[in-house]
Amino acid sequence: MAINLPLESPIVLPPDPADSAPQVAAALAAFQAGQGTASIYRERLNTIAARYPTCLNAWAALGELALPNDVIAAYAFFRVGWFPALRLWPDGRCHGDRRGGGDHAYAPVSPRTGPS
């Protein structure tokens, strides 16, 4: 998976762990073929995300499933999936963090006081 940002080289994310991507694809195919309800699809995705918390495809699929009925849940799923990807930026910094990587990488940045 690659993310293209304007004026920057693409950020290439690592593949999803182990066999998680085929599991997400199989769950989606079964759901689209009418072989289960949205609730069953969500349970399969929950199981995949619990087993492979860095599987971006599982979190993205959970977010898509929540839309348009629950935008807050969708945002939460997308956000949880995005956090691991933030650590993979070429300069080692997360968006909004001017101090670089490490455990503090998710610290908010105040426009008045700088990083917390």
C-alpha positions, 0 to 999 in steps of 0.5 A: 500500500502506498500513500501519495502526498503532494510534493513528497515521495510516496510513503510505502507501508509494509504489507499487513501482517501474516495472512491478515489481508487474505482474511479481510478479503475473504470476509468482504467477499463472503459479505458481498456474496450475501453469505452473512449479515453485516453483524457477521462481517463485523465480527470477522473483522473484529477477530482479525483486528484483535489478532493483528492490531497492525492490519490496516485493511481490517481497521479500514474495513471496519471504518467503511462498514460503520459509514454512513450510519455511525461517523464517530465509530468510523472515525475511531476505526480509521484513526486506530488503523492510522496510528501505526502508519504514522510511525512509518513516515520517512522522517520518523515523525508523526503528523503534528509532532516536531520532536521526532519518533519515540513513544511521545510521537502522539503528543499534541502540538499546541500552536501557542506552546508547542509540543506538550 
